[in-house]
Amino acid sequence: MRIRFVLSHAGSRLYGEIREGMVAQALARLGHDVAIYRMSGEPAMRTESFGGLVPVSYFPVANDGAPWPQLVSPALIGQLAAEPPDIVLFKGIGYDIVPLALDLLAPTTRVGLILGGIAVDPILARVDFVLAESEDQIAAIHAALGRPLPCRPLAKYIDWAAADAAHAAAEEPLYELVNVGKFEPRKNQIGLRPFFDRHRLAMIGEGETFEAVAAAAAGQPQVHLLGLLENAEVLRVLARSRLMVHSSIWEGVPRTILESLACGTPAIAFGFAVQDRFAGTDAVRLVPRDGLEAAVEALLADSVGLRALRKEARRYALARHGPHRLAEAAGDILALAAAG
């Protein structure tokens, strides 16, 4: 079958979409004609290879400079119309290119969505199946549609070789707390200020709120603002931290929490902010808005319990997001397309 992945967010390479590349590879190994399409700000179409199996084509946008959800590429849409896929999967909703492409697809094409943080959108009425981030998102989809729609959760990509190496090499914890993410208002790193003078805290990332957080942490030698790091180094820092504190006030299912678990570091986050309950594990604690400070202090005070959670964190991450899960996703896509 001809299968196409369309990454709705424009970009000049794969970064957060390594997962989609891995799933595409698994489908190619099953003998399918698979390719990934993406818009970019480049003036001409360019194609590269992912893993030597999957071509990734970057198509020029027609309205460069428009807000990123409004970017469109007639060249990309035209390619879908010229070579109608049997299955097309759009990653992300809320982008203008998705309904425009749907208007020109052949009626026989099975249409799937790969969800990020946004789960409910009118475009759901026009698709045949969904790969969601969690069972919580699936429940929200069914409630919004008022009817069944074939859905399955899709695992996150974790560099397990690097996570295993970081976990194996971890010595005594270097940090009591760690936070990873782009510095922006919704990530709410400033919400960690109560811990600045109490605990050795590593903060990884950069962005528009970095300077404000740095100013708030001035004179606090226990706060380590590490900036942007390569993923392998991020995992090493996670592995040498006692607890990951995810301060975001709006998310889908944060990959950084799962990477932390893969490194053996338990995590805590706001329950209202994430679209997963992390059922089946105690290694992720979800707390109310006013409960973060007390919960962090209680976990850090229980050294024996926190050490026990390290093994549980790894178990859960491997079971739910191990490398086998992305290989299984290829079969899920074929089954969902057949059922949709």
Secondary structure, 3 states (H helix, E strand, C coil): CEEEEEECCCCCCCCCCHHHHHHHHHHHHCCCEEEEEEEECCCCCEEEEECCCEEEEEEECCCCCCCHHHCCCHHHHHHHHHCCCCEEEEECCCCCHHHHHHHHCCCCCEEEEECCCCCCCHHHHHCCEEEECCHHHHHHHHHHHCCCCCEEECCCCCCHHHHHHHHHHCCCCCEEEEEECCECHHHCHHHHHHHCCCCCEEEECCECCHHHHHHHCCCCCCEEEEECCCHHHHHHHHHCEEEEEECCCCCCCCHHHHHHHHCCCCEEEECCCCCCCCCCCCCEEEECCCCHHHHHHHHHHCHHHHHHHHHHHHHHHHHHHCHHHHHHHHHHHHHHHHHC
